[in-house]
Amino acid sequence: MRNWLQLWRDSLSSADGVIMNVFDLRNTGEPYQTLLDPPPGPPADEHGNFFLLPEWKPGHPKPPTWPPHIQPPKEISEYDDK
């Protein structure tokens, strides 16, 4: 017979299941690899060193190499983000 924890875990939604998997992995001591693609935060190399973002001056269009998942700097107005 299954215990209450197994029954509870079986009843979780898919989002809750992902969260529980992350929690379980965290408790094993194994490094966690994010499921997000691209991962959150600024672009980084395989060692975790951040790449420099291209310069984006106020009043100018978005640089072509600007990562799509990174918001514009505070100095850039909503009209510059094109």
Secondary structure, DSSP 4 states (H G I P E B T S, - for coil): ---HHHHHHHTS-HHHHHHHHHHHHHHHTPPP----SSPSSS-B-TTSPBPPPPP--TTSPPPTTS-TTSPPPTTS-TTT--
